[in-house]
Amino acid sequence: MKDRNIKLRIVWMIPNVFMYVLFMGCGAFVFSNVDGLRDINRLGIWLIMLALLLFASLFGSYRIWSWIKQGKM
């Protein structure tokens, strides 16, 4: 049972870590191209996307943490 829980944690953590890496990569892109995105009026869309990526990452981390606390994982 313990071995299954560790595998389940790894399976859920891989996409969560990917979301954090995606957030950092998109954030680096946005911050290196702020002037160009502002010129074509797309900065707001990219910032909203970054906020949604951060929210998804944090929510995923919270769910994993709560499942571990409840003993489901």
PDB file with SEQRES, HELIX, SHEET and CRYST1 records, atoms N, CA, C and O in Angstrom:
SEQRES   1 A   73  MET LYS ASP ARG ASN ILE LYS LEU ARG ILE VAL TRP MET          
SEQRES   2 A   73  ILE PRO ASN VAL PHE MET TYR VAL LEU PHE MET GLY CYS          
SEQRES   3 A   73  GLY ALA PHE VAL PHE SER ASN VAL ASP GLY LEU ARG ASP          
SEQRES   4 A   73  ILE ASN ARG LEU GLY ILE TRP LEU ILE MET LEU ALA LEU          
SEQRES   5 A   73  LEU LEU PHE ALA SER LEU PHE GLY SER TYR ARG ILE TRP          
SEQRES   6 A   73  SER TRP ILE LYS GLN GLY LYS MET                              
HELIX    1 AA1 LYS A    2  SER A   32  1                                  31    
HELIX    2 AA2 VAL A   34  ASP A   39  1                                   6    
HELIX    3 AA3 LEU A   43  GLN A   70  1                                  28    
CRYST1    1.000    1.000    1.000  90.00  90.00  90.00 P 1           1          
ATOM      1  N   MET A   1       0.825  -1.198   0.000  1.00  0.00           N  
ATOM      2  CA  MET A   1       0.000   0.000   0.000  1.00  0.00           C  
ATOM      3  C   MET A   1       0.867   1.258   0.000  1.00  0.00           C  
ATOM      4  O   MET A   1       0.551   2.238  -0.674  1.00  0.00           O  
ATOM      5  N   LYS A   2       1.947   1.223   0.752  1.00  0.00           N  
ATOM      6  CA  LYS A   2       2.843   2.375   0.824  1.00  0.00           C  
ATOM      7  C   LYS A   2       3.482   2.648  -0.536  1.00  0.00           C  
ATOM      8  O   LYS A   2       3.639   3.805  -0.927  1.00  0.00           O  
ATOM      9  N   ASP A   3       3.852   1.587  -1.258  1.00  0.00           N  
ATOM     10  CA  ASP A   3       4.464   1.734  -2.571  1.00  0.00           C  
ATOM     11  C   ASP A   3       3.485   2.362  -3.565  1.00  0.00           C  
ATOM     12  O   ASP A   3       3.888   3.166  -4.406  1.00  0.00           O  
ATOM     13  N   ARG A   4       2.219   2.005  -3.476  1.00  0.00           N  
ATOM     14  CA  ARG A   4       1.194   2.566  -4.353  1.00  0.00           C  
ATOM     15  C   ARG A   4       1.018   4.057  -4.094  1.00  0.00           C  
ATOM     16  O   ARG A   4       0.850   4.836  -5.033  1.00  0.00           O  
ATOM     17  N   ASN A   5       1.057   4.459  -2.815  1.00  0.00           N  
ATOM     18  CA  ASN A   5       0.909   5.878  -2.478  1.00  0.00           C  
ATOM     19  C   ASN A   5       2.052   6.719  -3.041  1.00  0.00           C  
ATOM     20  O   ASN A   5       1.831   7.835  -3.512  1.00  0.00           O  
ATOM     21  N   ILE A   6       3.260   6.192  -2.994  1.00  0.00           N  
ATOM     22  CA  ILE A   6       4.400   6.944  -3.520  1.00  0.00           C  
ATOM     23  C   ILE A   6       4.286   7.080  -5.032  1.00  0.00           C  
ATOM     24  O   ILE A   6       4.562   8.149  -5.577  1.00  0.00           O  
ATOM     25  N   LYS A   7       3.882   6.015  -5.719  1.00  0.00           N  
ATOM     26  CA  LYS A   7       3.696   6.091  -7.172  1.00  0.00           C  
ATOM     27  C   LYS A   7       2.586   7.073  -7.524  1.00  0.00           C  
ATOM     28  O   LYS A   7       2.699   7.821  -8.495  1.00  0.00           O  
ATOM     29  N   LEU A   8       1.515   7.070  -6.734  1.00  0.00           N  
ATOM     30  CA  LEU A   8       0.404   7.987  -6.980  1.00  0.00           C  
ATOM     31  C   LEU A   8       0.846   9.437  -6.771  1.00  0.00           C  
ATOM     32  O   LEU A   8       0.451  10.317  -7.535  1.00  0.00           O  
ATOM     33  N   ARG A   9       1.645   9.688  -5.767  1.00  0.00           N  
ATOM     34  CA  ARG A   9       2.164  11.037  -5.539  1.00  0.00           C  
ATOM     35  C   ARG A   9       3.006  11.504  -6.722  1.00  0.00           C  
ATOM     36  O   ARG A   9       2.877  12.641  -7.176  1.00  0.00           O  
ATOM     37  N   ILE A  10       3.860  10.626  -7.213  1.00  0.00           N  
ATOM     38  CA  ILE A  10       4.726  10.983  -8.336  1.00  0.00           C  
ATOM     39  C   ILE A  10       3.895  11.270  -9.581  1.00  0.00           C  
ATOM     40  O   ILE A  10       4.171  12.225 -10.306  1.00  0.00           O  
ATOM     41  N   VAL A  11       2.874  10.444  -9.833  1.00  0.00           N  
ATOM     42  CA  VAL A  11       2.021  10.639 -11.009  1.00  0.00           C  
ATOM     43  C   VAL A  11       1.301  11.979 -10.945  1.00  0.00           C  
ATOM     44  O   VAL A  11       1.131  12.626 -11.979  1.00  0.00           O  
ATOM     45  N   TRP A  12       0.875  12.411  -9.772  1.00  0.00           N  
ATOM     46  CA  TRP A  12       0.186  13.699  -9.646  1.00  0.00           C  
ATOM     47  C   TRP A  12       1.145  14.878  -9.594  1.00  0.00           C  
ATOM     48  O   TRP A  12       0.776  15.985  -9.985  1.00  0.00           O  
ATOM     49  N   MET A  13       2.367  14.663  -9.118  1.00  0.00           N  
ATOM     50  CA  MET A  13       3.306  15.777  -8.987  1.00  0.00           C  
ATOM     51  C   MET A  13       3.975  16.145 -10.306  1.00  0.00           C  
ATOM     52  O   MET A  13       4.355  17.302 -10.492  1.00  0.00           O  
ATOM     53  N   ILE A  14       4.128  15.206 -11.218  1.00  0.00           N  
ATOM     54  CA  ILE A  14       4.789  15.503 -12.492  1.00  0.00           C  
ATOM     55  C   ILE A  14       4.042  16.597 -13.264  1.00  0.00           C  
ATOM     56  O   ILE A  14       4.681  17.564 -13.679  1.00  0.00           O  
ATOM     57  N   PRO A  15       2.719  16.495 -13.478  1.00  0.00           N  
ATOM     58  CA  PRO A  15       2.042  17.595 -14.186  1.00  0.00           C  
ATOM     59  C   PRO A  15       2.070  18.913 -13.407  1.00  0.00           C  
ATOM     60  O   PRO A  15       2.099  19.993 -13.998  1.00  0.00           O  
ATOM     61  N   ASN A  16       2.063  18.813 -12.077  1.00  0.00           N  
ATOM     62  CA  ASN A  16       2.108  20.020 -11.261  1.00  0.00           C  
ATOM     63  C   ASN A  16       3.449  20.737 -11.429  1.00  0.00           C  
ATOM     64  O   ASN A  16       3.489  21.959 -11.566  1.00  0.00           O  
ATOM     65  N   VAL A  17       4.517  19.995 -11.417  1.00  0.00           N  
ATOM     66  CA  VAL A  17       5.837  20.587 -11.632  1.00  0.00           C  
ATOM     67  C   VAL A  17       5.919  21.162 -13.042  1.00  0.00           C  
ATOM     68  O   VAL A  17       6.501  22.227 -13.243  1.00  0.00           O  
ATOM     69  N   PHE A  18       5.340  20.464 -14.021  1.00  0.00           N  
ATOM     70  CA  PHE A  18       5.317  20.971 -15.391  1.00  0.00           C  
ATOM     71  C   PHE A  18       4.589  22.313 -15.469  1.00  0.00           C  
ATOM     72  O   PHE A  18       5.004  23.199 -16.216  1.00  0.00           O  
ATOM     73  N   MET A  19       3.514  22.468 -14.708  1.00  0.00           N  
ATOM     74  CA  MET A  19       2.778  23.733 -14.713  1.00  0.00           C  
ATOM     75  C   MET A  19       3.636  24.863 -14.150  1.00  0.00           C  
ATOM     76  O   MET A  19       3.593  25.978 -14.669  1.00  0.00           O  
ATOM     77  N   TYR A  20       4.417  24.599 -13.096  1.00  0.00           N  
ATOM     78  CA  TYR A  20       5.310  25.618 -12.554  1.00  0.00           C  
ATOM     79  C   TYR A  20       6.394  25.989 -13.560  1.00  0.00           C  
ATOM     80  O   TYR A  20       6.727  27.165 -13.705  1.00  0.00           O  
ATOM     81  N   VAL A  21       6.948  24.997 -14.257  1.00  0.00           N  
ATOM     82  CA  VAL A  21       7.973  25.267 -15.271  1.00  0.00           C  
ATOM     83  C   VAL A  21       7.368  26.071 -16.415  1.00  0.00           C  
ATOM     84  O   VAL A  21       8.002  26.998 -16.920  1.00  0.00           O  
ATOM     85  N   LEU A  22       6.153  25.731 -16.829  1.00  0.00           N  
ATOM     86  CA  LEU A  22       5.464  26.474 -17.876  1.00  0.00           C  
ATOM     87  C   LEU A  22       5.214  27.915 -17.443  1.00  0.00           C  
ATOM     88  O   LEU A  22       5.380  28.837 -18.242  1.00  0.00           O  
ATOM     89  N   PHE A  23       4.822  28.116 -16.198  1.00  0.00           N  
ATOM     90  CA  PHE A  23       4.618  29.462 -15.671  1.00  0.00           C  
ATOM     91  C   PHE A  23       5.904  30.277 -15.718  1.00  0.00           C  
ATOM     92  O   PHE A  23       5.896  31.436 -16.134  1.00  0.00           O  
ATOM     93  N   MET A  24       7.005  29.671 -15.293  1.00  0.00           N  
ATOM     94  CA  MET A  24       8.275  30.398 -15.306  1.00  0.00           C  
ATOM     95  C   MET A  24       8.738  30.697 -16.729  1.00  0.00           C  
ATOM     96  O   MET A  24       9.263  31.777 -16.998  1.00  0.00           O  
ATOM     97  N   GLY A  25       8.544  29.744 -17.637  1.00  0.00           N  
ATOM     98  CA  GLY A  25       8.943  29.964 -19.022  1.00  0.00           C  
ATOM     99  C   GLY A  25       8.128  31.058 -19.685  1.00  0.00           C  
ATOM    100  O   GLY A  25       8.682  31.930 -20.355  1.00  0.00           O  
ATOM    101  N   CYS A  26       6.821  31.018 -19.502  1.00  0.00           N  
ATOM    102  CA  CYS A  26       5.960  32.058 -20.074  1.00  0.00           C  
ATOM    103  C   CYS A  26       6.229  33.408 -19.405  1.00  0.00           C  
ATOM    104  O   CYS A  26       6.189  34.450 -20.060  1.00  0.00           O  
ATOM    105  N   GLY A  27       6.496  33.383 -18.126  1.00  0.00           N  
ATOM    106  CA  GLY A  27       6.825  34.621 -17.417  1.00  0.00           C  
ATOM    107  C   GLY A  27       8.098  35.246 -17.945  1.00  0.00           C  
ATOM    108  O   GLY A  27       8.175  36.464 -18.103  1.00  0.00           O  
ATOM    109  N   ALA A  28       9.106  34.417 -18.220  1.00  0.00           N  
ATOM    110  CA  ALA A  28      10.354  34.932 -18.783  1.00  0.00           C  
ATOM    111  C   ALA A  28      10.102  35.520 -20.173  1.00  0.00           C  
ATOM    112  O   ALA A  28      10.655  36.564 -20.517  1.00  0.00           O  
ATOM    113  N   PHE A  29       9.270  34.852 -20.966  1.00  0.00           N  
ATOM    114  CA  PHE A  29       8.939  35.370 -22.293  1.00  0.00           C  
ATOM    115  C   PHE A  29       8.235  36.722 -22.193  1.00  0.00           C  
ATOM    116  O   PHE A  29       8.585  37.668 -22.898  1.00  0.00           O  
ATOM    117  N   VAL A  30       7.242  36.803 -21.312  1.00  0.00           N  
ATOM    118  CA  VAL A  30       6.476  38.049 -21.183  1.00  0.00           C  
ATOM    119  C   VAL A  30       7.365  39.182 -20.697  1.00  0.00           C  
ATOM    120  O   VAL A  30       7.319  40.283 -21.246  1.00  0.00           O  
ATOM    121  N   PHE A  31       8.169  38.928 -19.678  1.00  0.00           N  
ATOM    122  CA  PHE A  31       8.985  40.002 -19.132  1.00  0.00           C  
ATOM    123  C   PHE A  31      10.120  40.411 -20.068  1.00  0.00           C  
ATOM    124  O   PHE A  31      10.615  41.534 -19.974  1.00  0.00           O  
ATOM    125  N   SER A  32      10.537  39.533 -20.958  1.00  0.00           N  
ATOM    126  CA  SER A  32      11.563  39.941 -21.923  1.00  0.00           C  
ATOM    127  C   SER A  32      10.960  40.650 -23.133  1.00  0.00           C  
ATOM    128  O   SER A  32      11.679  41.304 -23.888  1.00  0.00           O  
ATOM    129  N   ASN A  33       9.650  40.526 -23.323  1.00  0.00           N  
ATOM    130  CA  ASN A  33       8.990  41.141 -24.479  1.00  0.00           C  
ATOM    131  C   ASN A  33       7.872  42.102 -24.076  1.00  0.00           C  
ATOM    132  O   ASN A  33       6.901  42.263 -24.816  1.00  0.00           O  
ATOM    133  N   VAL A  34       7.994  42.731 -22.928  1.00  0.00           N  
ATOM    134  CA  VAL A  34       6.934  43.626 -22.435  1.00  0.00           C  
ATOM    135  C   VAL A  34       6.656  44.751 -23.425  1.00  0.00           C  
ATOM    136  O   VAL A  34       5.496  45.040 -23.722  1.00  0.00           O  
ATOM    137  N   ASP A  35       7.690  45.379 -23.930  1.00  0.00           N  
ATOM    138  CA  ASP A  35       7.482  46.518 -24.829  1.00  0.00           C  
ATOM    139  C   ASP A  35       6.773  46.113 -26.114  1.00  0.00           C  
ATOM    140  O   ASP A  35       5.853  46.797 -26.561  1.00  0.00           O  
ATOM    141  N   GLY A  36       7.197  45.010 -26.706  1.00  0.00           N  
ATOM    142  CA  GLY A  36       6.572  44.551 -27.936  1.00  0.00           C  
ATOM    143  C   GLY A  36       5.122  44.121 -27.724  1.00  0.00           C  
ATOM    144  O   GLY A  36       4.258  44.404 -28.554  1.00  0.00           O  
ATOM    145  N   LEU A  37       4.861  43.439 -26.614  1.00  0.00           N  
ATOM    146  CA  LEU A  37       3.487  43.015 -26.324  1.00  0.00           C  
ATOM    147  C   LEU A  37       2.593  44.217 -26.045  1.00  0.00           C  
ATOM    148  O   LEU A  37       1.416  44.219 -26.405  1.00  0.00           O  
ATOM    149  N   ARG A  38       3.153  45.236 -25.403  1.00  0.00           N  
ATOM    150  CA  ARG A  38       2.390  46.457 -25.158  1.00  0.00           C  
ATOM    151  C   ARG A  38       2.083  47.179 -26.474  1.00  0.00           C  
ATOM    152  O   ARG A  38       0.997  47.732 -26.647  1.00  0.00           O  
ATOM    153  N   ASP A  39       3.042  47.168 -27.390  1.00  0.00           N  
ATOM    154  CA  ASP A  39       2.850  47.836 -28.684  1.00  0.00           C  
ATOM    155  C   ASP A  39       1.716  47.204 -29.493  1.00  0.00           C  
ATOM    156  O   ASP A  39       0.976  47.909 -30.180  1.00  0.00           O  
ATOM    157  N   ILE A  40       1.578  45.882 -29.414  1.00  0.00           N  
ATOM    158  CA  ILE A  40       0.519  45.222 -30.186  1.00  0.00           C  
ATOM    159  C   ILE A  40      -0.724  44.938 -29.337  1.00  0.00           C  
ATOM    160  O   ILE A  40      -1.606  44.185 -29.750  1.00  0.00           O  
ATOM    161  N   ASN A  41      -0.785  45.544 -28.157  1.00  0.00           N  
ATOM    162  CA  ASN A  41      -1.937  45.441 -27.252  1.00  0.00           C  
ATOM    163  C   ASN A  41      -2.260  43.999 -26.853  1.00  0.00           C  
ATOM    164  O   ASN A  41      -3.429  43.614 -26.826  1.00  0.00           O  
ATOM    165  N   ARG A  42      -1.257  43.217 -26.550  1.00  0.00           N  
ATOM    166  CA  ARG A  42      -1.458  41.838 -26.113  1.00  0.00           C  
ATOM    167  C   ARG A  42      -0.898  41.570 -24.712  1.00  0.00           C  
ATOM    168  O   ARG A  42      -0.943  40.437 -24.233  1.00  0.00           O  
ATOM    169  N   LEU A  43      -0.378  42.592 -24.067  1.00  0.00           N  
ATOM    170  CA  LEU A  43       0.219  42.397 -22.749  1.00  0.00           C  
ATOM    171  C   LEU A  43      -0.815  41.935 -21.731  1.00  0.00           C  
ATOM    172  O   LEU A  43      -0.524  41.063 -20.912  1.00  0.00           O  
ATOM    173  N   GLY A  44      -2.006  42.498 -21.768  1.00  0.00           N  
ATOM    174  CA  GLY A  44      -3.051  42.110 -20.818  1.00  0.00           C  
ATOM    175  C   GLY A  44      -3.446  40.649 -20.946  1.00  0.00           C  
ATOM    176  O   GLY A  44      -3.662  39.968 -19.943  1.00  0.00           O  
ATOM    177  N   ILE A  45      -3.539  40.169 -22.175  1.00  0.00           N  
ATOM    178  CA  ILE A  45      -3.905  38.765 -22.404  1.00  0.00           C  
ATOM    179  C   ILE A  45      -2.829  37.843 -21.835  1.00  0.00           C  
ATOM    180  O   ILE A  45      -3.139  36.837 -21.198  1.00  0.00           O  
ATOM    181  N   TRP A  46      -1.574  38.188 -22.067  1.00  0.00           N  
ATOM    182  CA  TRP A  46      -0.488  37.363 -21.548  1.00  0.00           C  
ATOM    183  C   TRP A  46      -0.428  37.389 -20.021  1.00  0.00           C  
ATOM    184  O   TRP A  46      -0.135  36.372 -19.393  1.00  0.00           O  
ATOM    185  N   LEU A  47      -0.704  38.549 -19.426  1.00  0.00           N  
ATOM    186  CA  LEU A  47      -0.701  38.615 -17.958  1.00  0.00           C  
ATOM    187  C   LEU A  47      -1.851  37.815 -17.362  1.00  0.00           C  
ATOM    188  O   LEU A  47      -1.693  37.187 -16.316  1.00  0.00           O  
ATOM    189  N   ILE A  48      -3.005  37.834 -18.019  1.00  0.00           N  
ATOM    190  CA  ILE A  48      -4.130  37.009 -17.559  1.00  0.00           C  
ATOM    191  C   ILE A  48      -3.770  35.532 -17.673  1.00  0.00           C  
ATOM    192  O   ILE A  48      -4.070  34.748 -16.773  1.00  0.00           O  
ATOM    193  N   MET A  49      -3.127  35.149 -18.780  1.00  0.00           N  
ATOM    194  CA  MET A  49      -2.713  33.760 -18.939  1.00  0.00           C  
ATOM    195  C   MET A  49      -1.715  33.353 -17.854  1.00  0.00           C  
ATOM    196  O   MET A  49      -1.792  32.247 -17.319  1.00  0.00           O  
ATOM    197  N   LEU A  50      -0.778  34.250 -17.530  1.00  0.00           N  
ATOM    198  CA  LEU A  50       0.181  33.953 -16.465  1.00  0.00           C  
ATOM    199  C   LEU A  50      -0.515  33.783 -15.117  1.00  0.00           C  
ATOM    200  O   LEU A  50      -0.161  32.900 -14.337  1.00  0.00           O  
ATOM    201  N   ALA A  51      -1.506  34.631 -14.846  1.00  0.00           N  
ATOM    202  CA  ALA A  51      -2.241  34.520 -13.592  1.00  0.00           C  
ATOM    203  C   ALA A  51      -3.003  33.202 -13.534  1.00  0.00           C  
ATOM    204  O   ALA A  51      -3.050  32.565 -12.481  1.00  0.00           O  
ATOM    205  N   LEU A  52      -3.600  32.784 -14.644  1.00  0.00           N  
ATOM    206  CA  LEU A  52      -4.320  31.510 -14.678  1.00  0.00           C  
ATOM    207  C   LEU A  52      -3.380  30.323 -14.507  1.00  0.00           C  
ATOM    208  O   LEU A  52      -3.721  29.359 -13.822  1.00  0.00           O  
ATOM    209  N   LEU A  53      -2.201  30.382 -15.121  1.00  0.00           N  
ATOM    210  CA  LEU A  53      -1.214  29.320 -14.934  1.00  0.00           C  
ATOM    211  C   LEU A  53      -0.766  29.230 -13.482  1.00  0.00           C  
ATOM    212  O   LEU A  53      -0.633  28.135 -12.935  1.00  0.00           O  
ATOM    213  N   LEU A  54      -0.534  30.379 -12.860  1.00  0.00           N  
ATOM    214  CA  LEU A  54      -0.134  30.380 -11.455  1.00  0.00           C  
ATOM    215  C   LEU A  54      -1.253  29.822 -10.577  1.00  0.00           C  
ATOM    216  O   LEU A  54      -0.996  29.041  -9.660  1.00  0.00           O  
ATOM    217  N   PHE A  55      -2.494  30.222 -10.858  1.00  0.00           N  
ATOM    218  CA  PHE A  55      -3.620  29.715 -10.084  1.00  0.00           C  
ATOM    219  C   PHE A  55      -3.746  28.196 -10.235  1.00  0.00           C  
ATOM    220  O   PHE A  55      -3.966  27.495  -9.247  1.00  0.00           O  
ATOM    221  N   ALA A  56      -3.611  27.690 -11.449  1.00  0.00           N  
ATOM    222  CA  ALA A  56      -3.705  26.244 -11.674  1.00  0.00           C  
ATOM    223  C   ALA A  56      -2.594  25.502 -10.941  1.00  0.00           C  
ATOM    224  O   ALA A  56      -2.831  24.437 -10.372  1.00  0.00           O  
ATOM    225  N   SER A  57      -1.402  26.047 -10.951  1.00  0.00           N  
ATOM    226  CA  SER A  57      -0.277  25.420 -10.261  1.00  0.00           C  
ATOM    227  C   SER A  57      -0.491  25.402  -8.752  1.00  0.00           C  
ATOM    228  O   SER A  57      -0.286  24.379  -8.100  1.00  0.00           O  
ATOM    229  N   LEU A  58      -0.903  26.535  -8.206  1.00  0.00           N  
ATOM    230  CA  LEU A  58      -1.130  26.607  -6.763  1.00  0.00           C  
ATOM    231  C   LEU A  58      -2.293  25.727  -6.331  1.00  0.00           C  
ATOM    232  O   LEU A  58      -2.232  25.084  -5.283  1.00  0.00           O  
ATOM    233  N   PHE A  59      -3.359  25.698  -7.138  1.00  0.00           N  
ATOM    234  CA  PHE A  59      -4.496  24.852  -6.811  1.00  0.00           C  
ATOM    235  C   PHE A  59      -4.106  23.376  -6.857  1.00  0.00           C  
ATOM    236  O   PHE A  59      -4.526  22.596  -6.003  1.00  0.00           O  
ATOM    237  N   GLY A  60      -3.313  22.995  -7.843  1.00  0.00           N  
ATOM    238  CA  GLY A  60      -2.834  21.614  -7.916  1.00  0.00           C  
ATOM    239  C   GLY A  60      -1.986  21.247  -6.716  1.00  0.00           C  
ATOM    240  O   GLY A  60      -2.117  20.150  -6.174  1.00  0.00           O  
ATOM    241  N   SER A  61      -1.121  22.150  -6.298  1.00  0.00           N  
ATOM    242  CA  SER A  61      -0.294  21.895  -5.116  1.00  0.00           C  
ATOM    243  C   SER A  61      -1.156  21.760  -3.866  1.00  0.00           C  
ATOM    244  O   SER A  61      -0.908  20.900  -3.021  1.00  0.00           O  
ATOM    245  N   TYR A  62      -2.165  22.612  -3.755  1.00  0.00           N  
ATOM    246  CA  TYR A  62      -3.063  22.538  -2.604  1.00  0.00           C  
ATOM    247  C   TYR A  62      -3.819  21.206  -2.578  1.00  0.00           C  
ATOM    248  O   TYR A  62      -3.944  20.586  -1.522  1.00  0.00           O  
ATOM    249  N   ARG A  63      -4.318  20.769  -3.726  1.00  0.00           N  
ATOM    250  CA  ARG A  63      -5.062  19.506  -3.780  1.00  0.00           C  
ATOM    251  C   ARG A  63      -4.171  18.328  -3.402  1.00  0.00           C  
ATOM    252  O   ARG A  63      -4.587  17.447  -2.650  1.00  0.00           O  
ATOM    253  N   ILE A  64      -2.947  18.312  -3.924  1.00  0.00           N  
ATOM    254  CA  ILE A  64      -2.019  17.228  -3.578  1.00  0.00           C  
ATOM    255  C   ILE A  64      -1.729  17.247  -2.086  1.00  0.00           C  
ATOM    256  O   ILE A  64      -1.737  16.203  -1.435  1.00  0.00           O  
ATOM    257  N   TRP A  65      -1.474  18.433  -1.544  1.00  0.00           N  
ATOM    258  CA  TRP A  65      -1.198  18.552  -0.108  1.00  0.00           C  
ATOM    259  C   TRP A  65      -2.389  18.080   0.717  1.00  0.00           C  
ATOM    260  O   TRP A  65      -2.209  17.371   1.707  1.00  0.00           O  
ATOM    261  N   SER A  66      -3.607  18.463   0.325  1.00  0.00           N  
ATOM    262  CA  SER A  66      -4.787  18.064   1.094  1.00  0.00           C  
ATOM    263  C   SER A  66      -5.036  16.558   0.991  1.00  0.00           C  
ATOM    264  O   SER A  66      -5.463  15.939   1.966  1.00  0.00           O  
ATOM    265  N   TRP A  67      -4.777  15.961  -0.171  1.00  0.00           N  
ATOM    266  CA  TRP A  67      -4.942  14.499  -0.301  1.00  0.00           C  
ATOM    267  C   TRP A  67      -3.936  13.766   0.566  1.00  0.00           C  
ATOM    268  O   TRP A  67      -4.258  12.733   1.152  1.00  0.00           O  
ATOM    269  N   ILE A  68      -2.715  14.291   0.653  1.00  0.00           N  
ATOM    270  CA  ILE A  68      -1.709  13.658   1.506  1.00  0.00           C  
ATOM    271  C   ILE A  68      -2.131  13.761   2.972  1.00  0.00           C  
ATOM    272  O   ILE A  68      -2.001  12.798   3.728  1.00  0.00           O  
ATOM    273  N   LYS A  69      -2.634  14.932   3.370  1.00  0.00           N  
ATOM    274  CA  LYS A  69      -3.096  15.114   4.758  1.00  0.00           C  
ATOM    275  C   LYS A  69      -4.257  14.183   5.096  1.00  0.00           C  
ATOM    276  O   LYS A  69      -4.348  13.680   6.216  1.00  0.00           O  
ATOM    277  N   GLN A  70      -5.150  13.953   4.123  1.00  0.00           N  
ATOM    278  CA  GLN A  70      -6.325  13.095   4.354  1.00  0.00           C  
ATOM    279  C   GLN A  70      -5.968  11.615   4.283  1.00  0.00           C  
ATOM    280  O   GLN A  70      -6.787  10.767   4.637  1.00  0.00           O  
ATOM    281  N   GLY A  71      -4.778  11.299   3.839  1.00  0.00           N  
ATOM    282  CA  GLY A  71      -4.355   9.908   3.729  1.00  0.00           C  
ATOM    283  C   GLY A  71      -4.805   9.232   2.459  1.00  0.00           C  
ATOM    284  O   GLY A  71      -4.684   8.013   2.337  1.00  0.00           O  
ATOM    285  N   LYS A  72      -5.316   9.980   1.515  1.00  0.00           N  
ATOM    286  CA  LYS A  72      -5.758   9.400   0.241  1.00  0.00           C  
ATOM    287  C   LYS A  72      -4.575   9.139  -0.688  1.00  0.00           C  
ATOM    288  O   LYS A  72      -4.684   8.378  -1.650  1.00  0.00           O  
ATOM    289  N   MET A  73      -3.466   9.768  -0.396  1.00  0.00           N  
ATOM    290  CA  MET A  73      -2.322   9.632  -1.288  1.00  0.00           C  
ATOM    291  C   MET A  73      -1.092   9.318  -0.483  1.00  0.00           C  
ATOM    292  O   MET A  73      -0.008   9.163  -1.045  1.00  0.00           O  
TER     293      MET A  73                                                      
END                                                                             
